[in-house]
Amino acid sequence: MQSLDSNTTDLELLRISLDGFPPRNVAEFLVTTFFSVSEANYYYMDRERFKERLNKCYDEMTPESVDNDASFVCLALMVFAMGSQFAGLKAPSKFLPSMKVSKHGPGMVFYAKAKLLVADIITQCSLESIQVCFLIGLFLLPSNISDLSYVYHGMALKMAISAGLHRKIANSSLDHRVMHVRSRLWWSLYTSERFV
């Protein structure tokens, strides 16, 4: 048996995770559900930027074409997972049968695929790694593994502090949209910590 180097392994994990993406029409429904229901209380990301990147991902659905962007693939899977928690409220019946469903609901299928990439994601201190941990923490909260929810939520908060999201940056070279996301994501993490 040939051993795989770390790049090959990462690419294979990315390929497996991409295989977990639902058909495009289902993905669009889950993303819409996520932003209309899941994002009612907290802010997670720039909607336009997320949808642009997701469209690019679907247009060029190969691990090589997404620039080995495991953090975005993981984030998209968690958006699908969160959206699927509320899919029954908004779903036309034609969407749900086409989704693979575990005994814990369709969201657990997406979470399982996202989990394959988490080890690499948490080693980065990026907005996406913070967003992924935050979404995983909130996704797991109503499950029977809610203790793990607190671990992910804590990681998101600590990474946010490490990335300086809690600080107001004067004279920053960062884009205004990125500054906006950083600020709103910080306050969402902070307020959720008070209630979780």
Secondary structure by P-SEA (a helix, b strand, c coil): cccccaaaaaaaaaaaaaaacccaaaaaaaaaaaaaccccccccccaaaaaaaaaaaaacccccccccaaaaaaaaaaaaaaaaaccccccccccccccccccccaaaaaaaaaaaaaaaaaacccaaaaaaaaaaaaaaccccaaaaaaaaaaaaaaaaaaaccccccccccccaaaaaaaaaaaaaaaaaaacc
